[in-house]
């Protein structure tokens, strides 16, 4: 990807990670911030089997999925998510939640 500055003439060529790889990277630590990011990225995931295979090579997939499911089912998750990402419509929230649940 080529990024151009608005006020300067310089350009930067950047490599951007795809959503599937980013999800795998955030799966292993599964911190609160990682779970929020996974939640928001999941609808963009292209290859769920690849994500599961790669994540299971790096961590205990079942344990991480249980941790993530418990977190997104909690009452405060949506409020905490909105604090970072802004207002999230109920339909959008459910779409993201279902995308996460498709993993396992």
PyMOL commands that set and color helices and strands:
alter all, ss='L'
color gray80, all
select helices_A, chain A and resi 19-29+32-44+48-58+61-73+77-85+90-101
alter helices_A, ss='H'
color red, helices_A
select strands_A, chain A and resi 2-4+11-13
alter strands_A, ss='S'
color yellow, strands_A
deselect
rebuild
show_as cartoon
